[in-house]
Amino acid sequence: MRLRLNSISGKTKLPDKKVVSLVSTILSPFLVPWKRRLETLAVMGFIFMWVPFHVLFNTRWWFLVPLYAVWFYYDFDTPKKASRRWNWARRHVFWKYFANYFPLRLIKTAELPPDRNYIIGSHPHGMFSVGGFTAMSTNATGFEDKFPGIKSHIMTLNGQFYFPFRREFGIVLGGIEVSKESLEYTLTKCGKGRACAIVVGGATEALDAHPNKNVLTIKNRRGFCRYALKYGADLVPMYNFGENDLYEQYENPKGSRLRAVQERIKDIFGLCPPLLRGRSIFNQYIIGLLPFRKPVTTVIGKPIRVTQTDEPTNEQVDELHAKYCEALYDLFEEYKHLHSIPPDTHLIFQ
């Protein structure tokens, strides 16, 4: 009767805004176009790649587990020996959907002649190094077209190759372990035209991956410069604008109790997964493990010419490190407008 009287009087009672918001949140997953569903599925595959193998334990296919263990032992050193790049896997349409989820793009600023080898520094680490991984391990953003004749690899923690199935996934995409042996093999025994990307800041830098922050762990990272001199590989800075915006991370300033615990775990195990917040698989308004749909722009800078030196001195390493840091800083300053970064915001080296 009340609703009727309101209608007669011309005052129709509208649904409460909170109710409308709740209904919209619940129904939104059912209104998503198929293209966006496929993009989400591709990112899910990347994040949860290790799950399928472990499910085998509880199926009639369990016998594949010991067979794989034999293969794992036989093939253990492959990530140290440039892996097994499979172009079909790197060029698969799966990665197009993956890149369009954010979206991702790659900008070339200079040529990388195929008669040289390169060590590319990828910055920042972010949570999963999505920009660096996509640029160097797939052709979703056009690396092969922009740099013809260059075979790219991304170097990652050795532990990544201990996970069944995810290991094979990394190998066919050209991923190699981040070690002296691996870098030496790829740059000295595989000919010219190799580009090895190293996420220089590593696990330490991941703990500083907060949205709208550009803090790099690099001041005391000189090993990549020493190896560049030793193997005669040119150094190339690469910055992934927007990488730190893909996840939110609980505040963990240096000196806090949370940061102390995280650094202790990192010292013991070599890494410490940050306490992150992403979006849900089914709904962007609910907290989950998927990255936010925010753009990432990977900019590959100009190569710094390096002269091969069998036994580089500390002075030579320091000089090359200074050149690299300057080139990286200039690259950030020149292209930061692409992500509307204020003019008074600069890289912080620590």
Secondary structure, 3 states (H helix, E strand, C coil): CHHHHHHHCCCCCCCCHHHHHHHHHHHHHHHCCHHHHHHHHHHHHHHCCCHHHHHHHHCCCCCHHHHHHHHHHHCCCHHHCCCCCCHHHHCCHHHHHHHHHCCEEEEECCCCCCCCCEEEEEECCCCCCHHHHHHHHCCCCCHHHHCCCCEEEEEECHHHHHCCCHHHHHHHCCCEECCHHHHHHHHHCCCCCEEEEEECCHHHHHCCCCCCCCEECCCCCCHHHHHHHHHCCEEEEEEEECHHHCCEECCCCCCCHHHHHHHHHHHHHCCCCCCEEEECCCCCCCEECECCCCCEEEEECCCECCCCCCCCCHHHHHHHHHHHHHHHHHHHHHHHHHHCCCCCCCCEEC
